[in-house]
Amino acid sequence: MTVPPFLRPTRNARPAAVLILFGEGPDGPDILLTERAATLNKHAGQPAFPGGRIDPEDDGPVGAALREAWEEAGVRATGCDVLAVLPELYLSRSDYRVTPVAAWWREPSEVSPGHPGEVATVARVPIAELVDPANRLTVRHPSGMTLGPAFKARGMLVWGFTAGLLTQILEAGGWDRPWDPDHIEDLPPEVLNLAARG
């Protein structure tokens, strides 16, 4: 299968990594999500997996994902067991090559926004809440263009790259439940305004 040019990384695409951290929380199995600060220039206000650019001293995607999780949410790397390094994904809009790193939170640490200028919220989101059909929807731009699957969880609207990756993870893990993809909502104006900034 031929990959369309817009899905191929550019020569200058920057390497990044995100941590998909599974744990056993008070409400059952969960996944750690952050919400980016509304003051950021890129992806402002968007829920996301902890993560960011791979720095030379990180020794690859695993090191970068664990470092970012510590800096953004206070996750101690010593309490995490890396399960898998998943195939790299390309984000054409931001020109990043993102490697997802899956891990099990063997010894959970207390979490909170590590840098108020970057992270607004940190939440352990129960998988049961994510797969509840009442919390699933498809989002679209007011122009009518469909933007993909989304989740409503812990007061956040999870959409875009994070929701797409989360959808695949839940399906691969056998957690997915039937939901109505024809339940479509426009992105709220405040979310749209923040997204337009990036």
C-alpha positions, 0 to 999 in steps of 0.5 A: 500500500502506498502512503500518501505524501502528506502522511510521510514524515518530512526530512525535518520532522522532529522525534517525540514520544508519549507515555501510555501509562496503565494502572490499577486505580481506585475505580479499576484499570485506568490510563493517565492523561494530562490537559495542556495549559491554555496559554501554550502556543501549540495544542493549547488546552488539549488533553494528551498523554504525557510526552514531548520532544526526544532530547539527545540525552534521553537515550530514545523514546522510552527515556523521553516518555518517562522524563516527560511523564515525570516533568508533566505529572510527577510520575516516577520512572522507577514505578513504571514497567515498560511493556512495549514501544509501539510503531512511530506515528506521524503528525503532519500538522505539527511535523512530529514523528511520535513514538508511543511507549506503553507501560504498567504503573507498578508503583503509582506515585502521587500526580499533579501538574508539574509545570503550571505553564505547560500542564493544567490538569492531570487525571487518572481516567478509568478505562470503564469511563472511557469505553462507556458509550455515553462518553463516546462521540464523533467531533466535527469542525463547524465547517462540517468536516469530521475530525474523528472520535472523541471521549468525554471523561473527567471534565475533559473532551479528548479528541484529535491525535490522543483520541485516535490513539486511545481508540486503537488502544482500547480496541487492541486491549479488548476493552472497546464497547459498541457506541454510536459513531453517528452521535456527532457534536461540533467542537465547542467554540472555546476548544476551537479557538485554542486549537486555531492558535496552534 
